[in-house]
Amino acid sequence: MMAYCLSADVQASLDERVLLWLTNDNDAATTVDTDIIDEAIRDADATIDAYCRKRYTVPFDPVPDKVRALSRTIAIYTLYSRKGINDGPEQTVRDNYKDAIAFLKDVSAGRAEIVEGSAPTAPSNRVSARSRTKIFSESDLEKF
């Protein structure tokens, strides 16, 4: 499955010093751990799919811009959650995450769409049944 956003999308959204702190448990680390970013993206994408599968066929392919943005937002929140979110700049991360989840809840409930004017493509939840033609009538069964 293709990720909804790229590690580079997350990296472009955050200062490198912040990324070093978010992706490493060693304070002396000098490189961003992209495996941690990729894991956060996978978690974000799973969250998006969980909300959207009720109305859309997931995973999305091609990935709509809105889904890419949601994935990046949720992945950043997930990275911050590794370290703990406090007040201050992290409050914006928390607010963005809450907004993303609220939007996904609206999508799931049918109050919002991933792409304006798009029709949901998820399979219908309708049940259909067929019956066979009767072989024996009630009068035939009374003979037994």
C-alpha positions as CSV (number, residue, x, y, z in Angstrom):
1,M,0.0,0.0,0.0
2,M,1.2,3.5,-0.9
3,A,1.4,5.9,2.1
4,Y,-0.9,8.9,1.9
5,C,1.9,11.3,2.7
6,L,5.7,11.0,2.5
7,S,8.3,11.3,5.2
8,A,9.5,14.4,3.2
9,D,6.0,16.0,3.7
10,V,6.4,15.7,7.5
11,Q,10.0,16.8,7.4
12,A,9.1,19.9,5.4
13,S,6.5,20.8,8.0
14,L,8.8,20.8,11.0
15,D,12.1,22.4,12.0
16,E,15.0,19.9,11.9
17,R,15.8,20.4,15.6
18,V,12.2,19.5,16.4
19,L,12.4,16.4,14.2
20,L,15.6,15.3,15.8
21,W,13.9,15.6,19.2
22,L,10.7,13.9,18.1
23,T,12.3,10.9,16.3
24,N,15.2,10.1,18.6
25,D,15.3,8.9,22.2
26,N,19.0,9.8,22.3
27,D,19.7,13.5,22.9
28,A,23.0,13.2,21.1
29,A,21.4,12.1,17.9
30,T,22.4,14.0,14.8
31,T,20.1,12.5,12.2
32,V,16.3,12.3,11.9
33,D,15.0,8.7,12.3
34,T,12.8,8.4,9.2
35,D,11.7,4.9,10.3
36,I,9.9,6.6,13.2
37,I,8.3,9.1,10.8
38,D,7.2,6.3,8.5
39,E,5.6,4.4,11.4
40,A,3.7,7.6,12.4
41,I,2.5,7.9,8.8
42,R,1.3,4.3,8.8
43,D,-0.6,4.9,12.0
44,A,-2.1,8.1,10.5
45,D,-3.2,6.3,7.4
46,A,-4.8,3.5,9.4
47,T,-6.8,6.1,11.3
48,I,-7.9,7.8,8.1
49,D,-9.0,4.4,6.6
50,A,-10.9,3.5,9.7
51,Y,-13.1,6.6,9.4
52,C,-13.4,6.6,5.6
53,R,-14.0,2.9,4.9
54,K,-17.7,3.4,5.7
55,R,-18.2,5.6,2.7
56,Y,-15.2,5.1,0.4
57,T,-13.1,2.3,-0.9
58,V,-9.8,2.5,0.9
59,P,-6.9,2.8,0.5
60,F,-7.3,5.9,-1.6
61,D,-5.6,5.6,-5.0
62,P,-4.8,8.2,-6.2
63,V,-4.5,10.1,-2.9
64,P,-6.6,13.2,-2.7
65,D,-4.9,16.4,-1.5
66,K,-7.1,16.5,1.6
67,V,-6.1,12.9,2.6
68,R,-2.4,13.8,2.2
69,A,-2.9,16.8,4.5
70,L,-4.8,14.8,7.1
71,S,-2.1,12.1,7.0
72,R,0.6,14.7,7.6
73,T,-1.4,16.3,10.4
74,I,-2.1,13.1,12.2
75,A,1.5,11.8,11.7
76,I,2.9,15.0,13.3
77,Y,0.6,14.6,16.3
78,T,1.6,11.0,16.6
79,L,5.3,12.1,16.7
80,Y,4.6,14.7,19.3
81,S,2.7,12.1,21.3
82,R,5.9,10.0,21.6
83,K,7.4,12.8,23.7
84,G,4.3,14.2,25.3
85,I,2.3,17.3,24.3
86,N,2.4,20.3,26.6
87,D,0.9,23.8,26.2
88,G,2.6,26.2,23.9
89,P,3.5,25.4,20.3
90,E,2.3,21.8,20.9
91,Q,-1.2,23.1,21.5
92,T,-1.4,24.0,17.8
93,V,-0.4,20.4,17.0
94,R,-3.2,19.1,19.3
95,D,-5.7,21.5,17.8
96,N,-4.8,20.5,14.3
97,Y,-5.2,16.9,15.2
98,K,-8.6,17.5,16.9
99,D,-9.7,19.3,13.7
100,A,-8.5,16.5,11.5
101,I,-10.4,13.9,13.6
102,A,-13.5,16.0,13.7
103,F,-13.4,16.2,9.9
104,L,-13.0,12.5,9.6
105,K,-15.9,11.9,11.9
106,D,-18.0,14.2,9.6
107,V,-16.8,12.2,6.6
108,S,-17.8,9.0,8.3
109,A,-21.3,10.4,9.2
110,G,-21.8,11.7,5.7
111,R,-21.6,15.4,6.6
112,A,-18.4,16.0,4.7
113,E,-16.7,14.7,1.6
114,I,-13.0,13.9,1.0
115,V,-13.2,15.6,-2.5
116,E,-15.9,18.2,-3.1
117,G,-18.6,16.8,-5.3
118,S,-17.3,13.3,-5.2
119,A,-19.6,10.4,-4.7
120,P,-18.7,7.8,-2.2
121,T,-17.5,4.6,-3.8
122,A,-17.8,2.2,-0.9
123,P,-20.0,-0.8,-1.5
124,S,-23.6,-0.6,-0.5
125,N,-24.6,-2.1,2.8
126,R,-27.9,-3.4,1.3
127,V,-28.7,-7.0,1.6
128,S,-30.4,-8.9,-1.3
129,A,-31.9,-12.3,-1.3
130,R,-33.2,-14.7,-3.9
131,S,-35.5,-17.6,-3.4
132,R,-36.0,-20.7,-5.5
133,T,-39.3,-21.7,-7.1
134,K,-41.3,-24.1,-4.9
135,I,-40.9,-27.7,-5.8
136,F,-43.6,-29.0,-3.5
137,S,-46.9,-27.4,-2.8
138,E,-48.6,-27.6,0.6
139,S,-51.0,-30.2,-0.7
140,D,-48.1,-32.3,-1.9
141,L,-46.5,-32.2,1.5
142,E,-49.8,-33.2,3.2
143,K,-49.5,-36.6,1.4
144,F,-46.4,-37.5,3.5
